[in-house]
Amino acid sequence: MKLSSLLLAGDVGDIMYEELLPENVPLFGGLFGDRFMVNPSFRTAFFLTLVVLVFSLIFRFIIFPRFKKVPGTFQALIEKACEAVEGVAKENSPASYGFIGAFSLASWIYIGFGTLCEILGIRAILVDLNACIALAVTAYTIMLAGGIRFNRFRGALGVLKDFSLLLSMSFRLFGSMIGGLLITTLVYHYIALSFGVPVIVGVLFTVFHAVIQSYVYTLLTAMFYGEASESRTLDGSALEQKARKKRKGRKAKAPLSEGDAE
């Protein structure tokens, strides 16, 4: 029996096409009509960014000033989360763990909530290839900036040699997210499994992808940033060789200078 005959919504190809290439939707709903038509994932990213910015201001100016020396449950959870992210950043990027820690926390929030919103029926952000490419370009630019800041040309050259990292990070995110979305959609449309099972499968896949992809993305960024910003000073043997070359150069110049003086 063909799988397509067991589906409620027609052919498997049609279902996959609808999930991979959804129709554009108005950014602000019916407020401006069809004037601002965008990809559903872009709309999710747009409003999620606004919500995160609003909550960031609330935490910064209202909640954080009320924190105490003896933390309560909520304060302890916030501090544990920050310490965990800072620990990953400090372990992999000790030269600038403060900046990488802040970036990692922001990435966790963006990727995590941008994926978990799928549980509410909102299209996830990273099922759009453009969003994955944007995250990869952001991470790669940060690595390049770190290499230039700490090691100048050598640091930039080291990052540019790993240009394939752009492709690997982009398609790792996209492949994982779209794969989970397609599996969940097929299970949902399969007649024998369309009652109850999609809820369990959807929640498990969504939570799993939100946690794993957030961790992998921040870990790779911290690791490659740490490698690019690592101090590249010469060791003992290299310094000795450099000193020998200088001495040889001086000996070669000495007879010429004496002949010129005569």
MOJO-V335955 format. One record per backbone hydrogen bond with DSSP energy under -0.5 kcal/mol. NH is the residue of the N-H (numbers start at 1). CO is the residue of the C=O. Records with the same first field share a line. If there is no record, write none. Layout:
NH=CO / CO
//
This chain:
5=2
6=3
7=4
8=189
10=7
15=11
16=12
17=13
18=14
19=15
20=16
21=17
25=38
27=36
29=26
31=28
35=32
37=35
38=25 / 36
42=39
43=39
44=40
45=41
46=42
47=43
48=44
49=45
50=46
51=47
52=48
53=49
54=50
55=51
56=52
57=53
58=54
59=55
60=56
61=57
62=58
63=58
64=59
66=63
67=64
71=69
76=72
77=73
78=74
79=75
80=76
81=77
82=78
83=79
84=80
85=81
86=82
87=83
88=84
89=85
90=86
91=87
92=88
93=89
96=93
97=94
100=96
101=97
102=98
103=99
104=100
105=101
106=102
107=103
108=104
109=105
110=106
111=107
112=108
113=109
114=110
115=111 / 112
116=112
117=113
118=115
119=116
120=117
121=118
122=117
125=114
128=125
129=127
131=128
132=128
133=129
134=130
135=131
136=132
137=133
138=134
139=135
140=136
141=137
142=138
143=139
144=140
145=141
146=142
147=143
148=144
149=145
150=146
151=147
152=148
154=151
155=151
156=152
157=153
158=154
159=155
160=156
161=157
162=159
163=160
165=162
166=163
167=163
168=164
169=165
170=166
171=167
172=168
173=169
174=170
175=171
176=172
177=173
178=174
179=175
180=176
181=177
182=178
183=179
184=180
185=181
186=182
187=183
188=184
189=185
190=186
191=6
193=190
194=190 / 191
196=194
197=195
198=193
199=196
200=196
201=197
202=198
203=199
204=200
205=201
206=202
207=203
208=204
209=205
210=206
211=207
212=208
213=209
214=210
215=211
216=212
217=213
218=214
219=215
220=216
221=217
222=218
223=219
224=220
225=221
226=222
227=223
228=224
229=225
230=226
239=235
240=236
241=237
242=238
243=239
244=240
245=241
246=242
247=243
248=244
249=245
250=246
251=247
252=248
253=249
254=250
255=251
256=252
257=253
258=254
259=255
260=256
261=257
262=258
//
